[in-house]
Each structure stands twice: as structure tokens, then as C-alpha cells.
């Protein structure tokens, strides 16, 4: 094994700094209250360390030249649209209408329906965080109206919030791979639909089967 190069050693240092910031963010924020050390701030610090002295792992001119700006704008627009739907309560209205329609369905079938609905909402909101912020509070209210455990309706959504197999706009990771040009949106939608169906089925059966046997999840 060859020894680490100077840039590789710097990358290890930067990565270590980011991990330490993630672990100590809350404690540091209490000491330095005017700095909001949330995940976004820490990620920005990491990006700056890569191009600024004394690290300069990536040359700034090279980064500007190689950056796929179309991809970046595409991702930012998708996330912005999700926040607009959230802030205007449009997503909330859609969710409430959906829950009103499926409230009387078979409780076992509803597990899979709630999981599928979460995937569909993720298409609109383009963010795991926003999807969870929109859906989970409404699910709790929905459970109270139905007179069932909040975990019964929230669990399918919680397990499916990170499913982003259908479109490139659903996550930064999707965008990064899509912009390479090795596959089309049609390719992703075709394979992603199959993966989504399999994932929803496995999650639903896991909750009903294993959850029911262990008492961690109860239908209805």
C-alpha cells in the first residue's frame, strides 16, 4: 500500500473536522450562540475548507470549470419547489385530502397505501426533511381522528421517506449520477418503479410480520 499523498492527508483532516463538528455542534452552539451550526452550515464549512488555504485540496478555478451548473440549478429549483409547496400548505392540503379518502380502507392495505403515498409526496417535495416535516404531523392528526396509534400510520411513512428511486430531482445523489449521462430519466423511472414497488412491499410485510410478532408494530 502506497503512503498517502499530501492532498489525501489534507482530505483526511478535513473529513475529521467535519465529523467533529457534527458530533459537537450543539455544545459549540451553546458556547458561540451567534453561529448556527446546523447541518447546512457544517456542509458549507467543509466545502470551503476544500478550496481555501491551508488545505486547497481542490483548485478554485478547476472547481468552477468542472462544476455542472445546470445540474446545480436543477437541484436547487426542485428543492425550492418543494419548500413552496410546503410553505403555502399546498402539500398539506393534498395529504389531508388523501387521508380523508383512504380513512375507511382495510387497515392492512392502508399500511402499503401510506408507504406509497409517502413516495409520491417525495416526488413533489424533493427532500427527505421536507417530506417528513409535511407528512408526519398530519399522520399523527390522522391517527387521532381514526382513534388508532400514531405509530401505526407514521411508521410506513418514516420507513419510506428516504425512497428516492423514481426521478433524478428527488435527491442530490440522484442528480450527481444523472448528470454523467450514463442513463436517461426514462431508464431511471423504469427501474426505479420496480425498486419502489419491491421496497414498499418489503417494508409493509416487515412492519406487519416482524413488527406484529415482536409487538413493535400493531396494525389498526
Secondary structure, 3 states (H helix, E strand, C coil): CCCCCHHHHHHHHHHHHHHHHHHHHHHHHHHCCCCCCCHHHHHHHHHHHHHCCCCCCCCHHHHHHHCCHHHHHHHHHHHHHHHHHHHCCHHHHHHHHHHHHHCCCCHHHHHHHHHHHHHHHHHHHCCHHHHHHHHHHHHHHHHHHHCCCHHHHHHHHHHHCCCCCCCHHHCHHHHHHHCCCCCCHHHHHHHHHHHHHHHHHHHHHHHHHHHHHHCCCCCC
